[in-house]
């Protein structure tokens, strides 16, 4: 059994009880190429989404397929127009 490691600044109940290790290919929407470490900062690290639940502020959004990420990107662009 592996021991999960998380940053010390994570809230006490994060990750929640029962969380498990996982391995998968995921897709993330970023602002452009090339990628940088900042593309993977959490809301906590950026100091944003201050009213969101603390544990959710410590995660990042990813998608399990390119098509789902592209769909979300298109939805976000429509909401800006």
ABEGO torsion letter per residue (X at the ends): XBBBBBBAABBAAOBBBGBBBBBBBBBBBBAEOBBBAAAABBAAAAGBGAABBAAAAABBBBBABAAAAAAAAAAAAAAAX
